[in-house]
Amino acid sequence: MKLKIEKQKKEFEVKLGQQDYQQTDHITCFFAMPFDPSYELLLKAVRQVLEDKPYGWQVIRADEKQQGRTITANVKKHIARSHCYLAEISDNNPNVFLEIGRMSHYEDRPLIYLCRKDAEDRVAADLAGHIYHSYEIKNSNNFNIDSLVEQLRQEFEQRTDIKPLRSEEKKIYLSANILIGSGEIDKKIATLLVHKYQAVEDFLAEEPELIAYKLNLSKKSDIGSIEDAQEFLRKHFELDSHE
């Protein structure tokens, strides 16, 4: 009887774990990087590339969304739920290497290494044999982010291992950055929307009035902003044929 109970407990734990680690309906990319303000520009540029077409992916860092009770559990769940990975290896950060170790358990998922050009000669010996993509930030105090975005876009285009992810029938991540950048909706409403809807398709599937009701938005102008945002996303991601 005791063995039977133990077996049932293990089966339950396995099922619970599968639920916790279930991958998202859209492509999620986990970014292992130092928690340092100097890397915020890089994170912003990566998101400009991967959250927009032709990708439509979510880029997430370990400290941004709570998935577990501890930092270790949080990282473990983020990595398990993601479809691909990025790792910034310029500073040989120990936390980044720990996360790379966890990523290596999923050998079928693409892992892209990024390294600043000025740090290429300091890449850790363990990673010296790996292919990494270099980028350059000449003057972080007065830097045009468009240049960094273009560098990353070209580097990602070279990766044949992420092309299958682009062709998968996955939903498009609803990005607050894309919404705000469109000029069709303000930051407050964009933030509410992405907390309510993870995918563009889910957002487009509901009427603006219902969305406004769910978000406790009662102004006609708010409903109009939602309508404008939906129209922008349909055109931007060429989803008219999927209505």
C-alpha positions as CSV (number, residue, x, y, z in Angstrom):
1,M,0.0,0.0,0.0
2,K,2.8,2.4,0.9
3,L,4.6,1.7,-2.4
4,K,1.4,2.4,-4.3
5,I,0.9,5.7,-2.5
6,E,4.6,6.7,-3.2
7,K,4.1,5.8,-6.9
8,Q,0.9,7.9,-7.1
9,K,2.8,10.8,-5.5
10,K,5.6,10.6,-8.0
11,E,3.1,10.4,-10.9
12,F,1.4,13.5,-9.5
13,E,4.7,15.4,-9.2
14,V,5.6,14.6,-12.8
15,K,2.2,15.9,-14.0
16,L,2.6,19.0,-11.9
17,G,6.1,19.6,-13.2
18,Q,4.8,19.2,-16.8
19,Q,2.2,21.8,-16.1
20,D,4.7,24.2,-14.6
21,Y,7.2,23.8,-17.4
22,Q,4.7,23.9,-20.3
23,Q,6.0,26.1,-23.1
24,T,4.1,29.2,-24.2
25,D,1.9,29.3,-27.3
26,H,4.3,31.9,-28.7
27,I,8.1,31.6,-29.0
28,T,9.9,32.6,-25.8
29,C,13.6,33.4,-25.8
30,F,15.4,33.3,-22.4
31,F,18.2,35.8,-22.2
32,A,21.0,35.0,-19.8
33,M,22.8,38.3,-19.0
34,P,24.4,40.1,-16.1
35,F,22.0,42.2,-14.0
36,D,23.9,45.3,-14.7
37,P,22.5,48.7,-16.0
38,S,25.2,48.8,-18.6
39,Y,23.5,46.0,-20.5
40,E,20.1,47.6,-20.6
41,L,20.8,49.0,-24.0
42,L,21.6,45.6,-25.4
43,L,18.4,44.1,-23.9
44,K,16.4,46.9,-25.5
45,A,18.0,46.3,-28.9
46,V,17.5,42.5,-28.7
47,R,13.8,43.1,-27.9
48,Q,13.5,45.5,-30.8
49,V,14.7,42.8,-33.1
50,L,13.0,39.7,-31.7
51,E,9.7,41.1,-30.6
52,D,9.1,42.6,-34.0
53,K,8.5,40.8,-37.4
54,P,9.6,38.5,-38.8
55,Y,10.0,36.9,-35.3
56,G,7.3,38.1,-32.9
57,W,9.0,36.4,-29.9
58,Q,9.1,37.2,-26.2
59,V,12.5,38.0,-24.7
60,I,12.6,37.4,-21.0
61,R,15.3,37.7,-18.3
62,A,15.3,35.7,-15.1
63,D,14.5,38.7,-12.8
64,E,11.5,40.0,-14.8
65,K,8.8,37.4,-14.1
66,Q,8.3,35.3,-11.1
67,Q,7.9,31.6,-11.9
68,G,9.3,29.9,-8.8
69,R,9.7,30.5,-5.0
70,T,13.5,30.9,-5.2
71,I,15.8,32.5,-7.8
72,T,17.1,29.0,-8.7
73,A,13.6,27.7,-9.2
74,N,12.7,30.8,-11.2
75,V,15.6,30.4,-13.6
76,K,15.0,26.7,-14.0
77,K,11.3,27.2,-15.0
78,H,12.1,30.1,-17.4
79,I,14.7,27.9,-19.1
80,A,12.4,24.9,-19.3
81,R,9.5,27.0,-20.7
82,S,11.6,28.7,-23.4
83,H,12.1,27.7,-27.0
84,C,15.5,29.2,-27.5
85,Y,18.3,31.0,-25.6
86,L,20.6,34.0,-25.7
87,A,23.7,34.3,-23.5
88,E,25.9,37.4,-23.0
89,I,29.4,36.1,-22.3
90,S,31.6,39.2,-22.4
91,D,32.3,39.5,-18.7
92,N,32.4,35.8,-17.8
93,N,29.6,36.4,-15.3
94,P,29.2,33.3,-13.0
95,N,25.4,33.6,-13.0
96,V,25.3,33.6,-16.8
97,F,27.5,30.5,-16.9
98,L,25.2,28.8,-14.4
99,E,22.3,29.5,-16.7
100,I,24.2,28.3,-19.7
101,G,24.8,25.0,-17.8
102,R,21.0,24.6,-17.3
103,M,20.4,25.5,-21.0
104,S,22.7,22.7,-22.1
105,H,20.1,20.2,-20.8
106,Y,18.0,21.1,-23.8
107,E,20.3,20.3,-26.7
108,D,17.6,20.6,-29.3
109,R,17.0,24.2,-28.5
110,P,19.1,27.0,-30.2
111,L,21.6,28.8,-28.0
112,I,23.1,32.1,-29.3
113,Y,26.2,33.5,-27.6
114,L,26.7,37.3,-27.7
115,C,30.0,39.0,-27.0
116,R,31.2,42.6,-27.2
117,K,34.0,43.1,-29.7
118,D,36.3,44.6,-27.0
119,A,35.9,41.4,-24.9
120,E,36.5,38.8,-27.6
121,D,40.0,38.1,-26.3
122,R,38.7,37.4,-22.8
123,V,36.1,34.7,-23.7
124,A,36.3,31.9,-21.1
125,A,38.2,28.8,-22.2
126,D,35.1,26.6,-21.8
127,L,33.4,28.7,-24.6
128,A,36.4,29.3,-26.8
129,G,35.4,26.6,-29.2
130,H,31.8,27.9,-29.6
131,I,30.5,30.2,-32.3
132,Y,29.5,33.6,-30.8
133,H,28.2,36.7,-32.4
134,S,30.0,40.0,-31.7
135,Y,28.5,43.4,-31.4
136,E,29.9,46.9,-30.8
137,I,28.8,49.8,-28.7
138,K,31.2,52.6,-29.5
139,N,29.9,55.2,-27.1
140,S,27.2,54.2,-24.7
141,N,26.6,57.8,-23.5
142,N,25.6,59.0,-27.0
143,F,24.8,55.9,-28.9
144,N,22.2,55.4,-31.7
145,I,20.4,52.2,-30.8
146,D,19.5,51.7,-34.4
147,S,23.1,50.8,-35.2
148,L,23.1,48.0,-32.5
149,V,19.7,46.8,-33.6
150,E,21.0,46.4,-37.2
151,Q,24.1,44.6,-36.0
152,L,21.9,42.1,-34.1
153,R,19.5,41.7,-36.9
154,Q,22.2,40.7,-39.3
155,E,23.8,38.3,-36.7
156,F,20.4,36.6,-36.0
157,E,19.7,36.3,-39.8
158,Q,22.8,34.1,-40.1
159,R,21.5,31.5,-37.6
160,T,20.1,28.6,-39.5
161,D,19.1,26.9,-36.3
162,I,16.4,29.5,-35.4
163,K,14.8,29.5,-38.8
164,P,12.6,26.5,-38.0
165,L,11.2,28.5,-35.0
166,R,10.2,31.3,-37.4
167,S,8.3,28.9,-39.6
168,E,6.5,27.2,-36.7
169,E,2.7,27.8,-36.4
170,K,3.1,29.7,-33.2
171,K,1.2,32.8,-32.0
172,I,2.8,36.2,-32.0
173,Y,3.9,37.7,-28.7
174,L,2.0,40.8,-27.7
175,S,4.8,43.3,-27.0
176,A,4.3,46.5,-25.1
177,N,7.2,48.0,-26.9
178,I,5.6,47.4,-30.3
179,L,2.3,48.8,-29.1
180,I,3.9,52.0,-27.6
181,G,6.2,52.4,-30.6
182,S,3.2,52.4,-33.0
183,G,2.0,55.6,-31.4
184,E,-1.5,54.2,-31.3
185,I,-1.7,53.5,-27.6
186,D,-0.2,55.0,-24.5
187,K,2.1,53.2,-22.1
188,K,-0.5,52.7,-19.3
189,I,-3.0,50.9,-21.6
190,A,-0.3,49.0,-23.4
191,T,1.0,47.6,-20.0
192,L,-2.5,46.6,-19.1
193,L,-3.0,44.8,-22.4
194,V,0.2,42.7,-22.3
195,H,-0.6,41.6,-18.7
196,K,-4.0,40.4,-19.9
197,Y,-3.1,39.0,-23.3
198,Q,0.1,37.2,-24.1
199,A,-0.5,36.8,-27.8
200,V,-1.5,39.2,-30.6
201,E,-4.1,36.7,-31.9
202,D,-5.8,36.5,-28.5
203,F,-6.0,40.3,-28.3
204,L,-7.4,40.5,-31.8
205,A,-10.0,37.8,-31.2
206,E,-12.0,40.0,-28.7
207,E,-14.1,43.1,-29.3
208,P,-12.6,46.4,-28.1
209,E,-15.6,47.0,-25.8
210,L,-15.1,43.7,-24.0
211,I,-11.4,44.3,-23.7
212,A,-12.0,47.8,-22.2
213,Y,-14.5,46.2,-19.7
214,K,-12.0,43.5,-18.7
215,L,-9.4,46.2,-18.1
216,N,-11.8,48.6,-16.2
217,L,-11.5,51.2,-18.9
218,S,-14.7,53.2,-19.4
219,K,-13.6,56.2,-21.6
220,K,-14.6,56.2,-25.2
221,S,-11.1,57.3,-26.1
222,D,-9.7,54.2,-24.4
223,I,-11.9,52.0,-26.6
224,G,-10.8,54.0,-29.6
225,S,-7.2,53.4,-28.7
226,I,-7.8,49.7,-28.4
227,E,-9.4,49.7,-31.9
228,D,-6.5,51.6,-33.3
229,A,-4.0,49.2,-31.7
230,Q,-5.9,46.2,-33.1
231,E,-5.9,47.7,-36.6
232,F,-2.2,48.5,-36.4
233,L,-1.3,45.0,-35.3
234,R,-3.4,43.4,-38.1
235,K,-1.5,45.5,-40.7
236,H,1.9,45.3,-39.1
237,F,2.0,41.5,-38.8
238,E,-0.1,41.0,-41.9
239,L,-2.9,39.2,-40.1
240,D,-5.8,40.4,-42.2
241,S,-6.2,37.1,-43.8
242,H,-6.6,35.4,-40.4
243,E,-9.5,37.4,-39.2
